[in-house]
Amino acid sequence: AYRAEVGMERSDRSKVSDGMVVVGDPQLLENKKAAIRNAGPGKLQVIADFDATLTKYRINGCCGQTSHNLLQQSNPEYDIKRQELYEYYHPLEFSPIIPIEEKTKLMVEWWEKTHALLIEGGLTCDDIKKSVESATIEFREGVFELFEFLEEIGVPVLIFSAGLADIIEEVLRQKLRKSFKNIKIVSNRMIFSKDGHLVSFKGKTIHVLNKNEHALDMAAPLHDHLGGNDGPINDNASVKKRTNVLLLGDHMGDLGMSDGLNYENRIAVGFLNDNIEKSIGNYQEAFDVVYLNDAPMWGVVELVSQIC
Ligand code: TMP
């Protein structure tokens, strides 16, 4: 097995203490690890949610910001309007009594209204840069090392989010300060006019309830924006042939991110950030590994080094 030096000290590894990780079925996990290891890194891909999965849920006791709510337009009136939408729709997003078709309509409505306000408010590229500079957002410790390791062994990473692609890219740029050739973002992508104002969004809107549809077809390579080189690992067809998946998410709904793929083996890693007592049972059943208490990414780095 390939074991990379990924800058992970013993002391860091021990931070993933027993109390922070739960494995529902250790034997099943070992079997999946063996199957993925035997197939080799050429068969593996990583699919990760962004907000509260790659990023920390809490920063200094406060909730970390998401790609949506970190945005500050130069016209603050529009931020207030978006916040009002958030206060109306966010509880509906988590309502257990709204039927799925109705909820889907509501989510489409929310995303379309928010996108329209961003356009109407005249969001600029400069607003994005400044918003990210002053945002309360941080990657979990070990994310950089995870990406470096995966790049080194040629394993693609698909970051899949119902947030905003341009914001996620700016966060990657500012916080990681490295362009990774193996990373693709599937999220809502903005189109700007020549003078740098948002004029529309590309393609079909991705909201929380349709994240699983056409995932790979919607992917746009990161190099379009960050100046990297495209290669075989950024090619949709070859990504589809990678039928072993390591999935990272913080919501049960994130498990649907691999639906577009006819995978052979999947290890699902869940980050349970909130309502731990209420949700641990469901998470333990649905995810192979569950990290609690805003755990760092070191456990996943170690897992990858075991299966590659
Ligand atoms: P995801 O990061 O899990 O893909 O989901 C995106 C989150 O963004 C979802 O929980 C709802 C949230 N959101 C906002 O905070 N503000 C908005 O204006 C919209 C449309 C979504």
py3Dmol code that shows the C-alpha trace and the ligand (Angstrom):
import py3Dmol

protein = """\
ATOM      1  CA  ALA A   1       0.000   0.000   0.000  1.00  0.00           C
ATOM      2  CA  TYR A   2       1.118   3.525  -0.788  1.00  0.00           C
ATOM      3  CA  ARG A   3       1.725   5.556   2.339  1.00  0.00           C
ATOM      4  CA  ALA A   4       2.581   9.178   1.737  1.00  0.00           C
ATOM      5  CA  GLU A   5       4.236  11.553   4.120  1.00  0.00           C
ATOM      6  CA  VAL A   6       1.360  13.957   4.399  1.00  0.00           C
ATOM      7  CA  GLY A   7       2.610  16.242   7.104  1.00  0.00           C
ATOM      8  CA  MET A   8       0.528  14.484   9.715  1.00  0.00           C
ATOM      9  CA  GLU A   9       2.382  14.178  13.006  1.00  0.00           C
ATOM     10  CA  ARG A  10       1.558  11.482  15.545  1.00  0.00           C
ATOM     11  CA  SER A  11       0.266  14.174  17.886  1.00  0.00           C
ATOM     12  CA  ASP A  12      -2.178  15.326  15.177  1.00  0.00           C
ATOM     13  CA  ARG A  13      -3.408  11.815  14.594  1.00  0.00           C
ATOM     14  CA  SER A  14      -4.089  11.324  18.253  1.00  0.00           C
ATOM     15  CA  LYS A  15      -6.413  14.351  18.091  1.00  0.00           C
ATOM     16  CA  VAL A  16      -8.859  12.003  16.401  1.00  0.00           C
ATOM     17  CA  SER A  17      -9.579  10.508  19.768  1.00  0.00           C
ATOM     18  CA  ASP A  18     -11.968   7.604  20.327  1.00  0.00           C
ATOM     19  CA  GLY A  19     -14.703   9.933  21.516  1.00  0.00           C
ATOM     20  CA  MET A  20     -14.785  11.755  18.181  1.00  0.00           C
ATOM     21  CA  VAL A  21     -15.218   8.884  15.764  1.00  0.00           C
ATOM     22  CA  VAL A  22     -17.921   6.234  15.568  1.00  0.00           C
ATOM     23  CA  VAL A  23     -17.831   3.222  13.264  1.00  0.00           C
ATOM     24  CA  GLY A  24     -21.164   1.380  13.133  1.00  0.00           C
ATOM     25  CA  ASP A  25     -19.902  -1.823  11.486  1.00  0.00           C
ATOM     26  CA  PRO A  26     -16.093  -2.157  11.747  1.00  0.00           C
ATOM     27  CA  GLN A  27     -16.011  -5.422   9.760  1.00  0.00           C
ATOM     28  CA  LEU A  28     -17.974  -3.928   6.864  1.00  0.00           C
ATOM     29  CA  LEU A  29     -15.624  -0.941   6.859  1.00  0.00           C
ATOM     30  CA  GLU A  30     -12.571  -3.235   6.787  1.00  0.00           C
ATOM     31  CA  ASN A  31     -14.085  -5.193   3.866  1.00  0.00           C
ATOM     32  CA  LYS A  32     -14.713  -2.001   1.901  1.00  0.00           C
ATOM     33  CA  LYS A  33     -11.208  -0.741   2.648  1.00  0.00           C
ATOM     34  CA  ALA A  34      -9.713  -4.014   1.413  1.00  0.00           C
ATOM     35  CA  ALA A  35     -11.800  -3.970  -1.789  1.00  0.00           C
ATOM     36  CA  ILE A  36     -10.817  -0.364  -2.563  1.00  0.00           C
ATOM     37  CA  ARG A  37      -7.144  -0.992  -1.741  1.00  0.00           C
ATOM     38  CA  ASN A  38      -7.076  -4.055  -4.009  1.00  0.00           C
ATOM     39  CA  ALA A  39      -8.569  -2.116  -6.933  1.00  0.00           C
ATOM     40  CA  GLY A  40      -5.901   0.613  -6.554  1.00  0.00           C
ATOM     41  CA  PRO A  41      -6.005   4.437  -6.585  1.00  0.00           C
ATOM     42  CA  GLY A  42      -6.791   4.431 -10.325  1.00  0.00           C
ATOM     43  CA  LYS A  43     -10.316   3.281  -9.452  1.00  0.00           C
ATOM     44  CA  LEU A  44     -10.922   5.761  -6.645  1.00  0.00           C
ATOM     45  CA  GLN A  45     -12.542   9.176  -6.536  1.00  0.00           C
ATOM     46  CA  VAL A  46     -13.523  11.438  -3.663  1.00  0.00           C
ATOM     47  CA  ILE A  47     -16.859  13.256  -3.602  1.00  0.00           C
ATOM     48  CA  ALA A  48     -17.144  15.908  -0.894  1.00  0.00           C
ATOM     49  CA  ASP A  49     -19.738  18.368   0.275  1.00  0.00           C
ATOM     50  CA  PHE A  50     -18.275  21.805   1.001  1.00  0.00           C
ATOM     51  CA  ASP A  51     -20.037  23.689   3.819  1.00  0.00           C
ATOM     52  CA  ALA A  52     -19.474  22.178   7.290  1.00  0.00           C
ATOM     53  CA  THR A  53     -17.812  19.138   5.699  1.00  0.00           C
ATOM     54  CA  LEU A  54     -14.565  20.510   4.288  1.00  0.00           C
ATOM     55  CA  THR A  55     -15.046  23.652   6.366  1.00  0.00           C
ATOM     56  CA  LYS A  56     -15.374  23.885  10.143  1.00  0.00           C
ATOM     57  CA  TYR A  57     -18.862  24.017  11.606  1.00  0.00           C
ATOM     58  CA  ARG A  58     -17.797  26.251  14.469  1.00  0.00           C
ATOM     59  CA  ILE A  59     -15.053  28.845  14.641  1.00  0.00           C
ATOM     60  CA  ASN A  60     -14.269  30.285  18.087  1.00  0.00           C
ATOM     61  CA  GLY A  61     -17.661  29.210  19.385  1.00  0.00           C
ATOM     62  CA  CYS A  62     -19.632  30.760  16.491  1.00  0.00           C
ATOM     63  CA  CYS A  63     -21.108  28.995  13.482  1.00  0.00           C
ATOM     64  CA  GLY A  64     -18.740  29.200  10.525  1.00  0.00           C
ATOM     65  CA  GLN A  65     -20.197  30.942   7.451  1.00  0.00           C
ATOM     66  CA  THR A  66     -21.310  29.148   4.308  1.00  0.00           C
ATOM     67  CA  SER A  67     -20.622  30.109   0.704  1.00  0.00           C
ATOM     68  CA  HIS A  68     -24.073  31.766   0.638  1.00  0.00           C
ATOM     69  CA  ASN A  69     -24.124  33.630   3.882  1.00  0.00           C
ATOM     70  CA  LEU A  70     -20.595  35.025   3.776  1.00  0.00           C
ATOM     71  CA  LEU A  71     -21.510  37.159   0.742  1.00  0.00           C
ATOM     72  CA  GLN A  72     -21.750  40.896   1.290  1.00  0.00           C
ATOM     73  CA  GLN A  73     -22.894  42.944  -1.649  1.00  0.00           C
ATOM     74  CA  SER A  74     -21.847  46.573  -1.988  1.00  0.00           C
ATOM     75  CA  ASN A  75     -25.561  47.278  -1.887  1.00  0.00           C
ATOM     76  CA  PRO A  76     -26.430  46.118   1.701  1.00  0.00           C
ATOM     77  CA  GLU A  77     -30.190  46.437   1.090  1.00  0.00           C
ATOM     78  CA  TYR A  78     -29.913  43.233  -0.935  1.00  0.00           C
ATOM     79  CA  ASP A  79     -28.112  41.391   1.865  1.00  0.00           C
ATOM     80  CA  ILE A  80     -31.063  42.200   4.124  1.00  0.00           C
ATOM     81  CA  LYS A  81     -33.497  40.865   1.516  1.00  0.00           C
ATOM     82  CA  ARG A  82     -31.489  37.635   1.182  1.00  0.00           C
ATOM     83  CA  GLN A  83     -31.387  37.283   4.952  1.00  0.00           C
ATOM     84  CA  GLU A  84     -35.190  37.638   5.070  1.00  0.00           C
ATOM     85  CA  LEU A  85     -35.475  34.841   2.534  1.00  0.00           C
ATOM     86  CA  TYR A  86     -33.122  32.729   4.637  1.00  0.00           C
ATOM     87  CA  GLU A  87     -35.246  33.250   7.736  1.00  0.00           C
ATOM     88  CA  TYR A  88     -38.371  32.177   5.856  1.00  0.00           C
ATOM     89  CA  TYR A  89     -37.028  29.237   3.849  1.00  0.00           C
ATOM     90  CA  HIS A  90     -34.311  27.744   6.074  1.00  0.00           C
ATOM     91  CA  PRO A  91     -36.823  26.292   8.614  1.00  0.00           C
ATOM     92  CA  LEU A  92     -38.804  24.861   5.674  1.00  0.00           C
ATOM     93  CA  GLU A  93     -35.624  23.159   4.398  1.00  0.00           C
ATOM     94  CA  PHE A  94     -35.471  21.133   7.618  1.00  0.00           C
ATOM     95  CA  SER A  95     -39.211  20.701   8.195  1.00  0.00           C
ATOM     96  CA  PRO A  96     -40.047  17.006   8.661  1.00  0.00           C
ATOM     97  CA  ILE A  97     -43.726  17.501   7.686  1.00  0.00           C
ATOM     98  CA  ILE A  98     -43.520  19.075   4.213  1.00  0.00           C
ATOM     99  CA  PRO A  99     -43.853  16.449   1.454  1.00  0.00           C
ATOM    100  CA  ILE A 100     -40.779  16.159  -0.759  1.00  0.00           C
ATOM    101  CA  GLU A 101     -42.423  17.494  -3.981  1.00  0.00           C
ATOM    102  CA  GLU A 102     -43.678  20.563  -2.173  1.00  0.00           C
ATOM    103  CA  LYS A 103     -40.342  21.072  -0.450  1.00  0.00           C
ATOM    104  CA  THR A 104     -38.531  20.780  -3.778  1.00  0.00           C
ATOM    105  CA  LYS A 105     -40.736  23.560  -5.199  1.00  0.00           C
ATOM    106  CA  LEU A 106     -39.991  25.721  -2.156  1.00  0.00           C
ATOM    107  CA  MET A 107     -36.254  25.150  -2.475  1.00  0.00           C
ATOM    108  CA  VAL A 108     -36.295  26.022  -6.194  1.00  0.00           C
ATOM    109  CA  GLU A 109     -38.219  29.167  -5.275  1.00  0.00           C
ATOM    110  CA  TRP A 110     -35.647  30.093  -2.583  1.00  0.00           C
ATOM    111  CA  TRP A 111     -32.609  29.531  -4.817  1.00  0.00           C
ATOM    112  CA  GLU A 112     -34.167  31.432  -7.730  1.00  0.00           C
ATOM    113  CA  LYS A 113     -35.132  34.398  -5.558  1.00  0.00           C
ATOM    114  CA  THR A 114     -31.674  34.512  -3.968  1.00  0.00           C
ATOM    115  CA  HIS A 115     -29.926  34.288  -7.333  1.00  0.00           C
ATOM    116  CA  ALA A 116     -32.204  37.054  -8.685  1.00  0.00           C
ATOM    117  CA  LEU A 117     -31.330  39.310  -5.734  1.00  0.00           C
ATOM    118  CA  LEU A 118     -27.625  38.756  -6.320  1.00  0.00           C
ATOM    119  CA  ILE A 119     -28.066  39.834  -9.944  1.00  0.00           C
ATOM    120  CA  GLU A 120     -30.384  42.751  -9.154  1.00  0.00           C
ATOM    121  CA  GLY A 121     -28.059  43.948  -6.382  1.00  0.00           C
ATOM    122  CA  GLY A 122     -25.226  44.097  -8.912  1.00  0.00           C
ATOM    123  CA  LEU A 123     -22.824  41.658  -7.211  1.00  0.00           C
ATOM    124  CA  THR A 124     -19.274  42.132  -8.487  1.00  0.00           C
ATOM    125  CA  CYS A 125     -16.157  39.941  -8.581  1.00  0.00           C
ATOM    126  CA  ASP A 126     -14.612  42.431  -6.188  1.00  0.00           C
ATOM    127  CA  ASP A 127     -17.494  41.927  -3.685  1.00  0.00           C
ATOM    128  CA  ILE A 128     -16.695  38.194  -3.711  1.00  0.00           C
ATOM    129  CA  LYS A 129     -13.005  38.759  -3.024  1.00  0.00           C
ATOM    130  CA  LYS A 130     -13.690  41.163  -0.176  1.00  0.00           C
ATOM    131  CA  SER A 131     -16.467  39.015   1.314  1.00  0.00           C
ATOM    132  CA  VAL A 132     -14.168  36.002   1.484  1.00  0.00           C
ATOM    133  CA  GLU A 133     -11.352  38.111   2.956  1.00  0.00           C
ATOM    134  CA  SER A 134     -13.573  39.144   5.870  1.00  0.00           C
ATOM    135  CA  ALA A 135     -15.538  35.873   6.210  1.00  0.00           C
ATOM    136  CA  THR A 136     -15.652  33.572   9.207  1.00  0.00           C
ATOM    137  CA  ILE A 137     -14.756  30.450   7.265  1.00  0.00           C
ATOM    138  CA  GLU A 138     -11.937  27.951   7.746  1.00  0.00           C
ATOM    139  CA  PHE A 139     -11.099  24.552   6.373  1.00  0.00           C
ATOM    140  CA  ARG A 140     -10.868  21.700   8.861  1.00  0.00           C
ATOM    141  CA  GLU A 141      -7.296  20.952   9.810  1.00  0.00           C
ATOM    142  CA  GLY A 142      -5.874  18.369   7.423  1.00  0.00           C
ATOM    143  CA  VAL A 143      -7.932  19.373   4.359  1.00  0.00           C
ATOM    144  CA  PHE A 144      -4.885  20.867   2.619  1.00  0.00           C
ATOM    145  CA  GLU A 145      -2.851  17.723   3.330  1.00  0.00           C
ATOM    146  CA  LEU A 146      -5.743  15.533   2.149  1.00  0.00           C
ATOM    147  CA  PHE A 147      -5.924  17.419  -1.169  1.00  0.00           C
ATOM    148  CA  GLU A 148      -2.129  17.303  -1.590  1.00  0.00           C
ATOM    149  CA  PHE A 149      -2.020  13.578  -0.943  1.00  0.00           C
ATOM    150  CA  LEU A 150      -4.894  12.904  -3.358  1.00  0.00           C
ATOM    151  CA  GLU A 151      -3.259  15.072  -6.024  1.00  0.00           C
ATOM    152  CA  GLU A 152       0.026  13.222  -5.564  1.00  0.00           C
ATOM    153  CA  ILE A 153      -1.611   9.842  -6.143  1.00  0.00           C
ATOM    154  CA  GLY A 154      -3.839  11.131  -8.977  1.00  0.00           C
ATOM    155  CA  VAL A 155      -7.203  10.742  -7.250  1.00  0.00           C
ATOM    156  CA  PRO A 156      -9.837  13.314  -8.340  1.00  0.00           C
ATOM    157  CA  VAL A 157     -11.916  15.251  -5.831  1.00  0.00           C
ATOM    158  CA  LEU A 158     -15.384  16.466  -6.722  1.00  0.00           C
ATOM    159  CA  ILE A 159     -16.614  19.229  -4.429  1.00  0.00           C
ATOM    160  CA  PHE A 160     -20.373  19.141  -4.689  1.00  0.00           C
ATOM    161  CA  SER A 161     -22.407  21.991  -3.243  1.00  0.00           C
ATOM    162  CA  ALA A 162     -25.787  23.674  -3.474  1.00  0.00           C
ATOM    163  CA  GLY A 163     -23.905  26.864  -2.617  1.00  0.00           C
ATOM    164  CA  LEU A 164     -21.995  29.074  -5.043  1.00  0.00           C
ATOM    165  CA  ALA A 165     -19.070  27.780  -7.118  1.00  0.00           C
ATOM    166  CA  ASP A 166     -17.389  31.171  -7.498  1.00  0.00           C
ATOM    167  CA  ILE A 167     -17.361  31.688  -3.729  1.00  0.00           C
ATOM    168  CA  ILE A 168     -16.017  28.198  -3.068  1.00  0.00           C
ATOM    169  CA  GLU A 169     -13.219  28.814  -5.568  1.00  0.00           C
ATOM    170  CA  GLU A 170     -12.334  32.117  -3.921  1.00  0.00           C
ATOM    171  CA  VAL A 171     -12.262  30.397  -0.508  1.00  0.00           C
ATOM    172  CA  LEU A 172      -9.941  27.711  -1.922  1.00  0.00           C
ATOM    173  CA  ARG A 173      -7.747  30.373  -3.474  1.00  0.00           C
ATOM    174  CA  GLN A 174      -7.481  32.534  -0.358  1.00  0.00           C
ATOM    175  CA  LYS A 175      -7.334  29.832   2.305  1.00  0.00           C
ATOM    176  CA  LEU A 176      -5.305  27.092   0.617  1.00  0.00           C
ATOM    177  CA  ARG A 177      -3.140  29.296  -1.622  1.00  0.00           C
ATOM    178  CA  LYS A 178      -2.557  26.471  -4.060  1.00  0.00           C
ATOM    179  CA  SER A 179      -4.365  25.416  -7.205  1.00  0.00           C
ATOM    180  CA  PHE A 180      -5.079  21.685  -7.151  1.00  0.00           C
ATOM    181  CA  LYS A 181      -5.290  20.029 -10.566  1.00  0.00           C
ATOM    182  CA  ASN A 182      -7.407  17.192  -9.218  1.00  0.00           C
ATOM    183  CA  ILE A 183     -10.278  19.297  -7.805  1.00  0.00           C
ATOM    184  CA  LYS A 184     -13.537  19.990  -9.599  1.00  0.00           C
ATOM    185  CA  ILE A 185     -16.396  22.088  -8.260  1.00  0.00           C
ATOM    186  CA  VAL A 186     -19.988  21.173  -9.020  1.00  0.00           C
ATOM    187  CA  SER A 187     -22.086  24.068  -7.780  1.00  0.00           C
ATOM    188  CA  ASN A 188     -23.989  27.121  -8.987  1.00  0.00           C
ATOM    189  CA  ARG A 189     -21.676  29.069 -11.245  1.00  0.00           C
ATOM    190  CA  MET A 190     -21.970  32.776 -11.953  1.00  0.00           C
ATOM    191  CA  ILE A 191     -21.624  34.588 -15.258  1.00  0.00           C
ATOM    192  CA  PHE A 192     -20.189  38.111 -15.109  1.00  0.00           C
ATOM    193  CA  SER A 193     -20.365  40.954 -17.610  1.00  0.00           C
ATOM    194  CA  LYS A 194     -17.148  42.419 -19.016  1.00  0.00           C
ATOM    195  CA  ASP A 195     -17.233  45.141 -16.359  1.00  0.00           C
ATOM    196  CA  GLY A 196     -17.396  42.476 -13.606  1.00  0.00           C
ATOM    197  CA  HIS A 197     -21.110  42.499 -12.650  1.00  0.00           C
ATOM    198  CA  LEU A 198     -23.098  39.314 -12.139  1.00  0.00           C
ATOM    199  CA  VAL A 199     -25.551  38.901 -15.011  1.00  0.00           C
ATOM    200  CA  SER A 200     -26.782  35.291 -14.773  1.00  0.00           C
ATOM    201  CA  PHE A 201     -26.079  31.750 -13.581  1.00  0.00           C
ATOM    202  CA  LYS A 202     -24.846  28.876 -15.729  1.00  0.00           C
ATOM    203  CA  GLY A 203     -27.121  25.892 -16.354  1.00  0.00           C
ATOM    204  CA  LYS A 204     -29.532  24.215 -14.037  1.00  0.00           C
ATOM    205  CA  THR A 205     -29.841  25.472 -10.461  1.00  0.00           C
ATOM    206  CA  ILE A 206     -28.430  23.084  -7.875  1.00  0.00           C
ATOM    207  CA  HIS A 207     -30.366  23.199  -4.620  1.00  0.00           C
ATOM    208  CA  VAL A 208     -30.315  20.934  -1.576  1.00  0.00           C
ATOM    209  CA  LEU A 209     -32.826  18.464  -2.981  1.00  0.00           C
ATOM    210  CA  ASN A 210     -31.440  17.919  -6.479  1.00  0.00           C
ATOM    211  CA  LYS A 211     -27.749  17.675  -5.611  1.00  0.00           C
ATOM    212  CA  ASN A 212     -27.693  14.082  -6.789  1.00  0.00           C
ATOM    213  CA  GLU A 213     -29.019  14.690 -10.312  1.00  0.00           C
ATOM    214  CA  HIS A 214     -26.550  14.753 -13.226  1.00  0.00           C
ATOM    215  CA  ALA A 215     -23.691  15.413 -10.835  1.00  0.00           C
ATOM    216  CA  LEU A 216     -20.843  14.633 -13.169  1.00  0.00           C
ATOM    217  CA  ASP A 217     -22.445  16.185 -16.233  1.00  0.00           C
ATOM    218  CA  MET A 218     -22.649  19.539 -14.500  1.00  0.00           C
ATOM    219  CA  ALA A 219     -19.020  19.554 -13.471  1.00  0.00           C
ATOM    220  CA  ALA A 220     -16.820  22.359 -14.775  1.00  0.00           C
ATOM    221  CA  PRO A 221     -13.102  21.919 -14.300  1.00  0.00           C
ATOM    222  CA  LEU A 222     -11.450  24.142 -11.751  1.00  0.00           C
ATOM    223  CA  HIS A 223      -8.681  25.019 -14.214  1.00  0.00           C
ATOM    224  CA  ASP A 224     -11.140  27.263 -16.088  1.00  0.00           C
ATOM    225  CA  HIS A 225     -10.887  29.615 -13.173  1.00  0.00           C
ATOM    226  CA  LEU A 226      -7.615  28.957 -11.441  1.00  0.00           C
ATOM    227  CA  GLY A 227      -5.319  28.432 -14.385  1.00  0.00           C
ATOM    228  CA  GLY A 228      -4.374  24.797 -13.778  1.00  0.00           C
ATOM    229  CA  ASN A 229      -3.892  22.188 -16.491  1.00  0.00           C
ATOM    230  CA  ASP A 230      -6.593  19.778 -17.439  1.00  0.00           C
ATOM    231  CA  GLY A 231      -5.548  16.149 -17.423  1.00  0.00           C
ATOM    232  CA  PRO A 232      -7.005  12.682 -17.566  1.00  0.00           C
ATOM    233  CA  ILE A 233      -8.228  12.925 -13.972  1.00  0.00           C
ATOM    234  CA  ASN A 234     -10.335  15.952 -14.876  1.00  0.00           C
ATOM    235  CA  ASP A 235     -12.124  14.205 -17.673  1.00  0.00           C
ATOM    236  CA  ASN A 236     -15.775  13.325 -16.918  1.00  0.00           C
ATOM    237  CA  ALA A 237     -15.703  10.004 -18.766  1.00  0.00           C
ATOM    238  CA  SER A 238     -12.618   8.780 -16.937  1.00  0.00           C
ATOM    239  CA  VAL A 239     -14.031   9.973 -13.618  1.00  0.00           C
ATOM    240  CA  LYS A 240     -17.120   7.838 -14.227  1.00  0.00           C
ATOM    241  CA  LYS A 241     -14.848   4.806 -14.596  1.00  0.00           C
ATOM    242  CA  ARG A 242     -13.608   5.359 -11.064  1.00  0.00           C
ATOM    243  CA  THR A 243     -16.157   3.146  -9.421  1.00  0.00           C
ATOM    244  CA  ASN A 244     -14.793   3.251  -5.882  1.00  0.00           C
ATOM    245  CA  VAL A 245     -15.926   6.272  -3.932  1.00  0.00           C
ATOM    246  CA  LEU A 246     -14.936   7.974  -0.738  1.00  0.00           C
ATOM    247  CA  LEU A 247     -17.862  10.256   0.097  1.00  0.00           C
ATOM    248  CA  LEU A 248     -17.631  13.071   2.658  1.00  0.00           C
ATOM    249  CA  GLY A 249     -20.723  14.873   3.890  1.00  0.00           C
ATOM    250  CA  ASP A 250     -22.434  16.425   6.873  1.00  0.00           C
ATOM    251  CA  HIS A 251     -26.094  15.795   5.953  1.00  0.00           C
ATOM    252  CA  MET A 252     -27.923  12.541   5.323  1.00  0.00           C
ATOM    253  CA  GLY A 253     -28.890  14.102   1.963  1.00  0.00           C
ATOM    254  CA  ASP A 254     -25.198  14.245   1.021  1.00  0.00           C
ATOM    255  CA  LEU A 255     -25.270  10.467   0.596  1.00  0.00           C
ATOM    256  CA  GLY A 256     -27.151  11.150  -2.664  1.00  0.00           C
ATOM    257  CA  MET A 257     -24.068  12.878  -4.127  1.00  0.00           C
ATOM    258  CA  SER A 258     -22.848   9.534  -5.496  1.00  0.00           C
ATOM    259  CA  ASP A 259     -26.225   8.596  -7.026  1.00  0.00           C
ATOM    260  CA  GLY A 260     -25.151   9.617 -10.541  1.00  0.00           C
ATOM    261  CA  LEU A 261     -22.386   7.050 -10.336  1.00  0.00           C
ATOM    262  CA  ASN A 262     -22.688   3.316 -10.697  1.00  0.00           C
ATOM    263  CA  TYR A 263     -20.220   2.703  -7.888  1.00  0.00           C
ATOM    264  CA  GLU A 264     -18.845  -0.670  -6.789  1.00  0.00           C
ATOM    265  CA  ASN A 265     -17.628   0.246  -3.324  1.00  0.00           C
ATOM    266  CA  ARG A 266     -18.365   3.334  -1.319  1.00  0.00           C
ATOM    267  CA  ILE A 267     -17.025   4.430   2.035  1.00  0.00           C
ATOM    268  CA  ALA A 268     -19.230   7.201   3.387  1.00  0.00           C
ATOM    269  CA  VAL A 269     -17.766   9.486   6.030  1.00  0.00           C
ATOM    270  CA  GLY A 270     -20.207  11.728   7.890  1.00  0.00           C
ATOM    271  CA  PHE A 271     -19.463  14.795   9.984  1.00  0.00           C
ATOM    272  CA  LEU A 272     -22.174  15.096  12.589  1.00  0.00           C
ATOM    273  CA  ASN A 273     -21.940  18.673  13.763  1.00  0.00           C
ATOM    274  CA  ASP A 274     -25.186  19.294  15.606  1.00  0.00           C
ATOM    275  CA  ASN A 275     -28.076  17.494  17.354  1.00  0.00           C
ATOM    276  CA  ILE A 276     -25.644  14.685  18.092  1.00  0.00           C
ATOM    277  CA  GLU A 277     -27.777  12.651  20.485  1.00  0.00           C
ATOM    278  CA  LYS A 278     -30.837  12.864  18.225  1.00  0.00           C
ATOM    279  CA  SER A 279     -29.020  12.022  14.997  1.00  0.00           C
ATOM    280  CA  ILE A 280     -26.177   9.660  15.927  1.00  0.00           C
ATOM    281  CA  GLY A 281     -28.329   6.544  15.416  1.00  0.00           C
ATOM    282  CA  ASN A 282     -29.298   7.490  11.855  1.00  0.00           C
ATOM    283  CA  TYR A 283     -25.808   8.688  10.980  1.00  0.00           C
ATOM    284  CA  GLN A 284     -24.189   5.536  12.318  1.00  0.00           C
ATOM    285  CA  GLU A 285     -26.470   3.430  10.145  1.00  0.00           C
ATOM    286  CA  ALA A 286     -26.082   5.527   7.008  1.00  0.00           C
ATOM    287  CA  PHE A 287     -22.368   6.439   7.141  1.00  0.00           C
ATOM    288  CA  ASP A 288     -19.510   3.958   7.552  1.00  0.00           C
ATOM    289  CA  VAL A 289     -17.575   6.396   9.734  1.00  0.00           C
ATOM    290  CA  VAL A 290     -19.022   9.305  11.709  1.00  0.00           C
ATOM    291  CA  TYR A 291     -16.894  12.133  13.097  1.00  0.00           C
ATOM    292  CA  LEU A 292     -18.266  14.168  15.977  1.00  0.00           C
ATOM    293  CA  ASN A 293     -17.409  17.482  17.600  1.00  0.00           C
ATOM    294  CA  ASP A 294     -16.181  19.257  14.482  1.00  0.00           C
ATOM    295  CA  ALA A 295     -13.300  16.777  14.154  1.00  0.00           C
ATOM    296  CA  PRO A 296     -10.313  17.595  11.934  1.00  0.00           C
ATOM    297  CA  MET A 297      -9.734  15.817   8.614  1.00  0.00           C
ATOM    298  CA  TRP A 298      -6.756  13.776   9.889  1.00  0.00           C
ATOM    299  CA  GLY A 299      -8.820  10.613  10.273  1.00  0.00           C
ATOM    300  CA  VAL A 300      -9.799  10.828   6.593  1.00  0.00           C
ATOM    301  CA  VAL A 301      -6.155  11.454   5.611  1.00  0.00           C
ATOM    302  CA  GLU A 302      -5.229   8.303   7.473  1.00  0.00           C
ATOM    303  CA  LEU A 303      -8.115   6.373   5.905  1.00  0.00           C
ATOM    304  CA  VAL A 304      -6.989   7.418   2.416  1.00  0.00           C
ATOM    305  CA  SER A 305      -3.416   6.383   3.168  1.00  0.00           C
ATOM    306  CA  GLN A 306      -4.760   2.965   4.191  1.00  0.00           C
ATOM    307  CA  ILE A 307      -6.774   2.394   1.019  1.00  0.00           C
ATOM    308  CA  CYS A 308      -4.286   3.752  -1.544  1.00  0.00           C
TER     309      CYS A 308
END
"""
ligand_1 = """\
21
TMP
P -24.919 22.553 0.835
O -23.751 23.440 1.243
O -25.151 21.430 1.800
O -24.814 22.060 -0.556
O -26.249 23.461 0.918
C -26.297 24.811 0.728
C -26.893 25.508 1.933
O -27.024 26.901 1.614
C -28.290 25.062 2.336
O -28.292 24.505 3.640
C -29.132 26.320 2.358
C -28.120 27.433 2.333
N -28.570 28.683 1.687
C -28.273 29.879 2.330
O -27.697 29.900 3.416
N -28.678 31.040 1.727
C -29.341 31.055 0.529
O -29.679 32.138 0.016
C -29.628 29.808 -0.108
C -30.362 29.773 -1.415
C -29.209 28.648 0.511
"""
view = py3Dmol.view(width=600, height=400)
view.addModel(protein, "pdb")
view.setStyle({"model": 0}, {"cartoon": {"style": "trace"}})
view.addModel(ligand_1, "xyz")
view.setStyle({"model": 1}, {"stick": {}})
view.zoomTo()
view.show()
